[in-house]
Amino acid sequence: MKGMLNTAAAIIAISVLPTAAADTLADIAKVDLTGQTLTISGPWTGPDEDNFRKVIEKFSDATHAKVNYTGSQSFEQQIIVDVDAGSPPNIAVFPQPGLAATLAAKGALAPLGDDTAKWMKDNYAAGPSWVDLGTYKGKDGVPAFYGFPFKVDLKSLVWYVPDNFADAGYEIPQTQEDLMALSAKMVADGHTPWCIGLGSGSATGWPGTDWVEEYMLRTQPPEVYDQWVRNEIKFDDPRVLAAIDLFGEFIRTPGWVYGGPQAVVTQTYKDIPKDLFTVPPHCYMHRQASFITSFFPDNVVLGKDADFFYFPPFASHPELGKPVEGGGTIFTITKDSPAARAFIDYLKTTDANEVWMGLSGFLTARKGVNLQAYANDTLRKEGQVVLDATTFRFDASDLMPGAIGAGSFWSGMVDYVGGKSAADVARAIQASWDAIK
């Protein structure tokens, strides 16, 4: 192993390209990997796997490396088994940064280096946010940059029907104050502004957590959001309670949500978007991530029949800029090799990004990409939201312990919509967190 790491270090000196030059596939092609095999494991199956294989193909053609990708819907369980057995892939792609951090603490990940961290800070929109997302403590307890974010999932969007807005004379709100004023005007005009559905089978409640997370980012500095995720400030901290109650403004203000609070829990997140498209519309706005278009009626044409705007910041908090909440995947090296290092360098290039941009289901924070490479106008607009972000933070519930982020936080949102106070709900969530220490 030591010999392998020494060899890799020698290659790294060649393959880690200067920041100004790490823009093209031609630079990656200078590293000849003929005869080397690179193994990659990740969560992608189906169409996403097909798209990722096209990204891989361009790397293989340039470097002559053989690349074997294995996708699994149970990736999180499999990577732990592979690491414990001493047979990890060269590169593991994590949809959950928390698991990557756990493996880094066990000494199972190879640091990507300060140069790569600096490159990301300089070349990604909201670069420091992405460096933070990939920085974990190693086995020695020292933080280092282990995870290269590639492929962004975007939340922070509000979906609407342009014709409905045009018919009523409504304009896109630029601030949260404008958004709330618009909601009140819609009610005064005899319309229901919002569709909200928390139903999701055993995961019922999760859409409510997104609202709270969005408001934490729009009322508090990102450092406070991070402290909340790590339980360094409690769930019943006044700043968290205020974010929960901002969600409550939409749920509890009479006439603001279709069906009223009693219907929000029973309406599923998959079905509720269809109420945007009824005649007359049951509602005019729906806050949800980019994936929600999969649940629009089949005949809806994005950009024409449906569009979105960025879930705006508060004018009263200009210091917080334009925060964006979302998710994504993190590339890590779990078995070091020259090919693994070269592939991480490849992910830096605009070429690697633009291959997937031209397909589907991919957004990037990489500055300098050609936005025209996106497959359609909707992806292009979503990509611009990512590039305009001043802060990016991963979905908080996905970063919290499972018993909280996929447990008491979800159920707490159901209880809150059902009428419990923010303080009572937050105390119960905090108690469940304290119980797992």
N, C-alpha and C positions, 0 to 999 in steps of 0.2 A: 504493500500500500504506500509506504513512504517513497518507494521508487516511482510509483505512478504519480504521486503528488509533485515530486521534483520534475518529472517530465512535463506534467501539466503546467507547472510554473514557467518552464522554458517556453512552451508554446504560447502561454498567456502573454508573454512579453511581445509576441508577434501579433496575436489575434485580437488583443484589446486595442482597438484603434483610437487614435486621437479624436476628441469630441468633434472637431470640425470635419473629420473625414468619415465618421461612422454613419453615413447617410445613404450609401448605395450598396447594392449587392456586389458590385465589382470589387469593393474593398474586402468583403467576406471571401470572395473567390480567390484572394491571394493566399488563403490558408488551404493547402492541399491535404485533405483527409482521406485520400485513397486507401482502402483496406481497413478503415476504422468503422466500427458499428456504434451507433448512438441509440440507447433505449430511452423511451419517454413513456410515462404513465400519467393518465389524467382522467377527468370526469366526463369527457365528451364522447357521446355515442350519437348515432343517427346523423342528421344534417350537420351538426357542429363538428362531428368527427370528420365527415367528408370535407368540410371547409378547411379544417386544420391540416388535413393531409395535403391540401394544395399549398399551404404555407410551407410544410415540410419539404414538398417536392422541389420547390425553388431552392431551398438550402442544399438539398442533396445534389441537384444539378450543378450548383456553383462550386461545392467543395468535394464532390465525389464520395461523401460519407454515405454509408447505409444507415437509414433511420427506421427503427421499429417502434411504432406507437401502439399502446394498448389502452383502450378506453373502457371504463367500467362505471356503472351507476353506483357501485359500492366501493368507489375509489378510496374513500376515507378509511374504510376498514382494511382494504387490501394493502394500502401503503404501510400501515402499521405492521401487518403480518410480514411484509417483505423486508422492512427495516429490521424487525426483530430476528428474522431468519438470516440476516446478513446478505440478502440478495436484492437490494433495492435497484430501481432503474437509475440511469445516469441523471435523468431529470424527472422530477415529480411536479405536477401542475395542481395546485391546491385551490379549490373554490372557497375555502375557509381559512383565513390567515391565522386563526387561533390554533388550528392543528399544525400548521407550519411552525408556529412559535413553540409549540410543545416539542416537536421533533428537533428544533434548533437547540432547545435547552438540554436535550438528551445527547447532543453532539452528532446528530444524524444528518445535518446539513453543512455544506461547505460555504463559507462566506464568499460573496461576490466581489468584495473589495471596495475600498473607499473611492477609487476612480469611477467605478460603475455607479455608485451612489451619487457622486458629484455630477456625472453625466445625466442621470435622471433628474436631479434637481434643476439642471440647466435646460433640459430638453423636453420635459413634460409640463403641461399646464398645471398650475398648482403643484409644482415639482416637489417641494418639501413635504406635502401631504403624502405623496406616493412613496417617498423615501421612508417616511415614518411607518407606512403600511407594511413595508418589507424589512423593517429593522426589528430584530428580536435579540434577547439575551442568549448567548451560547452556553455551553456546558460550564464554562468558567465564570458565568454570570456577567460577562462583558457584552454590551450591545454591539451588534454588527449588522451590516446590510446583507440579508440572506435571500430576500424574495424580490423577483423582478415582475412587477405587475404588467400584464399584457392581456387585453380584452376587458373592456369596461362595460358594466351593466348600469344603466341610468335610471334613477328614481327622479324625484324633484320635478315631475311633469304634471300638468293639468290638461286633460283632454276635453275637447269641445267640438261642436258642429259649427263650422263657419257660417253656414246659411242661417242657422238659428240666431247667432250673434248679429249678423247683418240685418236680419228682419226686425230685430228688436232694437237695433242701434247701439249695441254694446261694444265697448272697446276693450282690448287686451289690457289687463291691469299690470302696471309696472312695479308696484310695491304691495306689501301685505295690507297696508292701509287701503289702497285702491281695491284690492281683492275683497276685503270685508265690506267696503262701501258698495261694490258691485253686487255682492250677495244680498245686501239689504235692499238695493234698488230692484233686483229681480223679484223679491218677495212683494215689494210695493206694487210691482207691475203685474202681480198675479201669477208669477212663475216660481218654480222650485229650483234653487240654484244648484244643489249638490245631490249626487248619487254616491252613497258610501255603503259598502258591504263588507262585513268582517267574517262572513261564513267561509270556512275552509276545512270542513270535516274535523279531524282530530287536531288540526292546526288553527282552528277558529280563533280569531283575535289578532293574528299577525298584521293585517293591514292597519290596525289602530296603532301598533308600535311605530310604524313608519311616520305617521303624523307627529307623534311625540318627538321622534328623532329629528324630523325636519325642523321642528320648532326649537329644539335645543340648539341646532346649528344657526338658527336665525335670531336667537336672543342671547346666546352666550359665545364666548371665544372658543375656538376648537379645542383649546387645552382643557376647558371645563368638560366638554363632550368626552374627551379622552379619560378624564378622571372619573366621570360617571360610568363609562364602560368598564373601568378597572375597579369599581366600587370604592374609589378613594373619596368620592362624595356619595352620600346615601340617596336612595331612591326617594326618600321623603324630604330631601333638601328643598328649600323654597324655590330654587331655580328649576328643578325638575317638576315640581308641582305646578309652576306657572306654565310650563310647556304642555303638561297634560290638560290644563284648563283651557289653553288656546285651542286644542283639539275639541274640547267641550263646547267652545263657541259655535262650532259648526254642527255638532251633534244636538245641542240642547236649545239653541235659539229657535223659537217657533217658526216653522215654515222653511227652515234652511235645508233640510235633508228629506229626500223622497221617502215616504212611508213613516217618517218620524223616528225617534230613537228606538222604539220598540221593534222596528223592522230591520234596523241596521245589522243586528247580530244574525238574524235568520237569512238575510239576503247574502248570497255568496259573491265573492270577489270576481268569479268567472261570469256570473249572470248579470250583475248589476250594470256593467257598461252598456248593455243593450238598451237601457232606458234612455240613453242619450239620443237614440235614433227613432223613438216612437213619434207618431204624429197625433196630437201635439206632443212635444218632448216631455217626458216625465221629469227630466232634470237638464241642466245646461252645462254642468262641469263635473269632472271626475278626476280626482288626484290619484295617479297610479303610475307605476314604472313603465318603461318602454315595452315590456313584454305583453302588456295588456291588449295590444292590438290583435293578438291571436284569438281573443274572445269577442272581437267585434263581429257583427253580422257579415256573412260571406260577401255580400255585394258592396260593402263599404270600400271606397277608394281613398286611401290615405293621401292627405294633402288637399283633397277636394271635399269629400263627405265628412272627413274627420281630420282634426289637426290638434296641435298642442301648443302650450306656452310654458315657459319656465316658471316654476313655483317661486314667486318673487321674494326678495328680502324686505325687511322693514326699513322704511325711510328713516325711522327713529334710531336705527342701528347701522349707520353708514360704515362704521369701522369694521363691520363683519363682511363687507364686500358681497360677493356672489357665491355663497356656499352651495355645494352639490352633494347629495347623498346617493350612494349607489353600492355596487358590488363589483366583482371581477374575479380574475384568476391570477394566481401568483406562481411564477416559475422559479423552482429552486433546484440546486444541484445536490442530489442525494448520493451520487457516486461520481467522484471527480474524474474528468478525462479531458484531453484537448478538444474533442468533439463537443463535449458539453459546454465548455467555455466559448467555443466558436458559435454555438447555437444561441447562447445568451447575447453575444455580440450581434448576431443576425437579427434578433428581436428588436435591437435598437434601430435598425434601418427603416427608412420610409417604405422600402420595397416590401418587407415582411408585413407591415401594417396594411399597405394598400392592396395586397393580394386578398386579404380577408374583407377589407372594406368594400371591395367590389362584389362580394357574395351576399351574406345575410348574417344578422345576429351579432355584429361586431361593431364596437365603438372604440376609439383610441384617444388618449390624452397626449399623444406624441405630437409636439409642435413641428411644423414644417411639412406635414403630409398634405397631399393634394385633396382637398375636400371633394373635388369632382370625381374622385375615385370611388366614392360611396355609390352603392347600387341604386339609390333613389333619393328623392328630395327629403323624405322624412328622416332617413338615416343621416343625411347631410346636416339637417337642422339639429338633430340630437347630438351629432358630433361637435357642432359649434357650441352647444351648451356646455359640453365637457371642456372644450378649449377655452371657454370664457370663464370657467370656474376659478375663483381665487382660493378656495379651500375645497378639498374633497375628503369625505369621510365615508368609510365602509359602514354598512348597515349595523347599528349598535347591537341589536338583538343577536346578530350572527357572531358577534365578538364576545358576547357574554357567555358564561357557563350555560350549558344546555338546559339545566333545571330552571334557569331564569329566562334566557333569551328565547327558548322554545318551550317554556313552561309557564311560570307564574306571571311573566310580563304579558304573554298572550291572554291568559285567563283574566289578568287584571284589567285589560282593556275591555273585555266582555263585561266584567263587573262594573266598570266605570260607565259604560254605555247604558247598563241596566239601572243606573241611578246612584251608585255609591260615590262618595266624595273622592277627589284626587288624593287627599291625605290618607283616607282609609285604604284605598287601593295601593298606594305607594308603601304604606307601612307593612302591608301583607307581602308585597314583593320583596321588601328589604328583609323581612323575617325569614323568607325562604332562602335568601342569599346568605344570611347569617347562619342558617342551619347547615349549610354545606361546607363551612370552614373546618 
